[in-house]
Amino acid sequence: MHLVTAPNLTSPDDFYEALIHAHRDLSSNDSHSLNARLVLLLANHIGSQEVLREALQAAREGSQA
């Protein structure tokens, strides 16, 4: 299994809105904690170390732009 990087969300704008709503009224620390919990929940759902390593690398490379 490989990391899917092509658009794959059925409704990306709705997800983005839900993500922003989840962060509304949170302190910076609480927002960071929410992000960390979300990452761990999604990583658990994915389950594949190979895919997770690819995702980490892709995210890190994207932060160097």
Beta strands, then each sheet from edge to edge (+ up, - down):
end
